[in-house]
Amino acid sequence: MNAAINLNDSFLSNRRFYDDKNYPRGMSRSGDYSISEVQILETHGVALQEIANGTREPQTEAEIRFKGVCDGIYQAESKIEKTWLKYQNKVLTPRQFHTLFGSRKVDDDGDSAPAEDLDLD
C-alpha cells in the first residue's frame, strides 16, 4: 500500500484532540512532539483514536491502512501513522522516576547495607 495519505478526506473530525490527563499543559508544551506532530494530533487525534480503538470504522484506504498499522499488520510509514504510534508509546509507557537517593547506604568501611537494615532513629 502507498504510504502517502490524503488528509483532505481521511481522519476527519469535528473537534480538536486534547489529552488533559497526560498533557495538562498541552502537548505542544510537553517537549515530546514536534510542531507538525502536535498539529497532526490536535487536528486528527479524535479520528485516529476512534479508528484505533474500533469505535469508528475506517472509510478510506488511508484509514484502513492506519487501522492495520494499529493492529500490527503493517509497519508505520506515513507521518500520521508514526505520530500516532509515538503518542501511544508516550502515554502507555510509564514514565521513569529518578531519585538522588538509592536503596543502599555505604558504611564507613566501604560495605553497603540494605536500606531496610538501617536504624533511622
Solvent accessible surface area in square Angstrom, and as a share of the most:
residue,aa,sasa,rsa
1,M,126,0.56
2,N,108,0.55
3,A,28,0.22
4,A,79,0.61
5,I,35,0.18
6,N,86,0.44
7,L,64,0.32
8,N,126,0.64
9,D,80,0.41
10,S,2,0.01
11,F,0,0.00
12,L,101,0.50
13,S,43,0.28
14,N,151,0.77
15,R,150,0.55
16,R,119,0.43
17,F,12,0.05
18,Y,128,0.49
19,D,18,0.10
20,D,105,0.55
21,K,183,0.77
22,N,50,0.26
23,Y,9,0.03
24,P,106,0.67
25,R,191,0.70
26,G,27,0.26
27,M,4,0.02
28,S,75,0.48
29,R,186,0.68
30,S,44,0.29
31,G,70,0.67
32,D,34,0.18
33,Y,19,0.07
34,S,55,0.36
35,I,139,0.71
36,S,51,0.33
37,E,18,0.08
38,V,9,0.05
39,Q,105,0.47
40,I,21,0.11
41,L,0,0.00
42,E,27,0.12
43,T,60,0.35
44,H,19,0.08
45,G,0,0.00
46,V,10,0.06
47,A,0,0.00
48,L,0,0.00
49,Q,76,0.34
50,E,51,0.23
51,I,0,0.00
52,A,26,0.20
53,N,94,0.48
54,G,44,0.42
55,T,105,0.61
56,R,59,0.21
57,E,124,0.55
58,P,32,0.20
59,Q,134,0.60
60,T,32,0.19
61,E,112,0.50
62,A,15,0.12
63,E,2,0.01
64,I,89,0.45
65,R,9,0.03
66,F,0,0.00
67,K,49,0.21
68,G,6,0.05
69,V,7,0.04
70,C,41,0.24
71,D,82,0.42
72,G,63,0.61
73,I,122,0.62
74,Y,87,0.33
75,Q,149,0.66
76,A,23,0.18
77,E,87,0.39
78,S,12,0.08
79,K,99,0.42
80,I,5,0.03
81,E,0,0.00
82,K,110,0.46
83,T,1,0.00
84,W,4,0.01
85,L,69,0.34
86,K,72,0.30
87,Y,7,0.03
88,Q,48,0.21
89,N,96,0.49
90,K,75,0.32
91,V,35,0.20
92,L,134,0.67
93,T,73,0.42
94,P,114,0.72
95,R,166,0.61
96,Q,149,0.66
97,F,180,0.75
98,H,152,0.68
99,T,80,0.47
100,L,178,0.88
101,F,170,0.71
102,G,67,0.64
103,S,84,0.54
104,R,148,0.54
105,K,114,0.48
106,V,103,0.59
107,D,60,0.31
108,D,160,0.83
109,D,111,0.57
110,G,52,0.50
111,D,86,0.44
112,S,60,0.39
113,A,21,0.16
114,P,43,0.27
115,A,43,0.33
116,E,145,0.65
117,D,102,0.53
118,L,51,0.26
119,D,122,0.63
120,L,156,0.77
121,D,173,0.90
